[in-house]
Amino acid sequence: MDWVQLEGAAYWWVFVGTFLGVAIWETCRPLRPLLVNAGRRWRNHAVVWFVCAAGLALTARVSPVLAAVSAAGNPYGILNKSQPPIPFRWLLAVALLDLTRYLLHVGLHRIPGLWRFHEVHHSDPDFDLSTGLRVHPMEVLFNQAGYLSAILLLAPPVSAVVVSELTSVFMSFFGHANASLPPRLEKLSRYLFVSPDMHRIHHSEAISDQNANLGDIFPWWDRMFGSYLASPQAGQEGLVVGIHGKQQPMSLDIGFMFSHPFRRKPEAGNP
């Protein structure tokens, strides 16, 4: 089976299907009004995503699935053993790959040089599915380097990497939805995956909120390492999204998103 081609085809089905599904959900039942109209947000964030995708294709020619295929014959890989049984290794691989994303996210918040790039994602003055596309190219390269390194070390089952990749694509849109699950489903979901309400807390302007709920797919790591936060400092209704002083339409400019990490720290109120 050609896993690379399979993942490539499935990626676009999941990408487009999830985007359209979440777009319909948050258009029909938006949680809060947007500061800037969705058309401009989606267009500018799509440009940033395209530049990131093109840059990644040119600089890091090895995809996670291709790295897993290459590592399959590595006898020293942690998960490339005859024992434990393959179902256990498969589940463990999906969990450890998500743990890798969690740890990389922690690094983006705790290392000042990396935070400057990750701040571009957090400086979105609104919170909707297109926020998942708003990532600086240097952050993408950092995450890819760390993630590929983990795959080469673990040598996980290729199918587990495919599922992990596709699930992460789904969560990049679902987790940033400008919508909420019904209360009962919301409470249950937080034991299984990161919900939009849970991730929205992470996008609060309050620093204590920003340092919480760092998980990508599963909420287990936040609970395990003490970074889980059930409710934002100001409550969901009073939560203010973004970086303090940058909740302005100018923060949606393409030039701002690319140049922000390299600019001198501005005075409050001037992005």
JOUR-V959341 format. One record per residue. N is the residue number from 1. RES is the residue in one letter. PSI is psi in whole degrees, 0 to 359 (999 if undefined). Layout:
# JOUR-V959341
N & RES & PSI
N & RES & PSI
This chain:
# JOUR-V959341
1 & M & 132
2 & D & 94
3 & W & 326
4 & V & 314
5 & Q & 320
6 & L & 313
7 & E & 322
8 & G & 317
9 & A & 316
10 & A & 327
11 & Y & 311
12 & W & 327
13 & W & 315
14 & V & 317
15 & F & 304
16 & V & 316
17 & G & 316
18 & T & 318
19 & F & 312
20 & L & 318
21 & G & 313
22 & V & 324
23 & A & 317
24 & I & 318
25 & W & 308
26 & E & 344
27 & T & 320
28 & C & 324
29 & R & 65
30 & P & 142
31 & L & 322
32 & R & 152
33 & P & 150
34 & L & 145
35 & L & 321
36 & V & 139
37 & N & 149
38 & A & 326
39 & G & 313
40 & R & 319
41 & R & 308
42 & W & 319
43 & R & 309
44 & N & 321
45 & H & 328
46 & A & 323
47 & V & 315
48 & V & 316
49 & W & 317
50 & F & 317
51 & V & 319
52 & C & 314
53 & A & 317
54 & A & 317
55 & G & 320
56 & L & 320
57 & A & 328
58 & L & 326
59 & T & 324
60 & A & 87
61 & R & 356
62 & V & 120
63 & S & 162
64 & P & 320
65 & V & 318
66 & L & 322
67 & A & 321
68 & A & 321
69 & V & 317
70 & S & 326
71 & A & 352
72 & A & 329
73 & G & 7
74 & N & 110
75 & P & 348
76 & Y & 359
77 & G & 141
78 & I & 323
79 & L & 6
80 & N & 59
81 & K & 165
82 & S & 338
83 & Q & 145
84 & P & 177
85 & P & 154
86 & I & 321
87 & P & 321
88 & F & 317
89 & R & 325
90 & W & 311
91 & L & 320
92 & L & 323
93 & A & 314
94 & V & 318
95 & A & 315
96 & L & 327
97 & L & 323
98 & D & 325
99 & L & 322
100 & T & 315
101 & R & 321
102 & Y & 313
103 & L & 322
104 & L & 321
105 & H & 320
106 & V & 317
107 & G & 322
108 & L & 330
109 & H & 330
110 & R & 340
111 & I & 113
112 & P & 316
113 & G & 324
114 & L & 326
115 & W & 325
116 & R & 324
117 & F & 320
118 & H & 337
119 & E & 335
120 & V & 319
121 & H & 318
122 & H & 341
123 & S & 4
124 & D & 123
125 & P & 351
126 & D & 179
127 & F & 106
128 & D & 184
129 & L & 331
130 & S & 344
131 & T & 331
132 & G & 341
133 & L & 346
134 & R & 84
135 & V & 132
136 & H & 142
137 & P & 324
138 & M & 327
139 & E & 320
140 & V & 316
141 & L & 318
142 & F & 311
143 & N & 319
144 & Q & 319
145 & A & 314
146 & G & 320
147 & Y & 317
148 & L & 322
149 & S & 319
150 & A & 320
151 & I & 317
152 & L & 326
153 & L & 318
154 & L & 327
155 & A & 59
156 & P & 163
157 & P & 136
158 & V & 320
159 & S & 328
160 & A & 323
161 & V & 319
162 & V & 312
163 & V & 318
164 & S & 318
165 & E & 313
166 & L & 323
167 & T & 322
168 & S & 322
169 & V & 314
170 & F & 314
171 & M & 333
172 & S & 331
173 & F & 312
174 & F & 315
175 & G & 341
176 & H & 15
177 & A & 136
178 & N & 60
179 & A & 169
180 & S & 150
181 & L & 158
182 & P & 145
183 & P & 314
184 & R & 318
185 & L & 325
186 & E & 314
187 & K & 317
188 & L & 320
189 & S & 330
190 & R & 351
191 & Y & 348
192 & L & 320
193 & F & 168
194 & V & 117
195 & S & 163
196 & P & 318
197 & D & 321
198 & M & 317
199 & H & 331
200 & R & 325
201 & I & 319
202 & H & 337
203 & H & 10
204 & S & 154
205 & E & 344
206 & A & 126
207 & I & 320
208 & S & 327
209 & D & 320
210 & Q & 330
211 & N & 10
212 & A & 164
213 & N & 61
214 & L & 0
215 & G & 155
216 & D & 302
217 & I & 305
218 & F & 145
219 & P & 0
220 & W & 321
221 & W & 322
222 & D & 318
223 & R & 320
224 & M & 321
225 & F & 10
226 & G & 20
227 & S & 13
228 & Y & 136
229 & L & 120
230 & A & 323
231 & S & 145
232 & P & 163
233 & Q & 320
234 & A & 7
235 & G & 159
236 & Q & 320
237 & E & 328
238 & G & 0
239 & L & 132
240 & V & 122
241 & V & 147
242 & G & 194
243 & I & 131
244 & H & 128
245 & G & 355
246 & K & 17
247 & Q & 62
248 & Q & 153
249 & P & 331
250 & M & 333
251 & S & 349
252 & L & 353
253 & D & 140
254 & I & 319
255 & G & 320
256 & F & 315
257 & M & 323
258 & F & 325
259 & S & 343
260 & H & 315
261 & P & 339
262 & F & 1
263 & R & 155
264 & R & 148
265 & K & 120
266 & P & 165
267 & E & 154
268 & A & 136
269 & G & 356
270 & N & 90
271 & P & 999
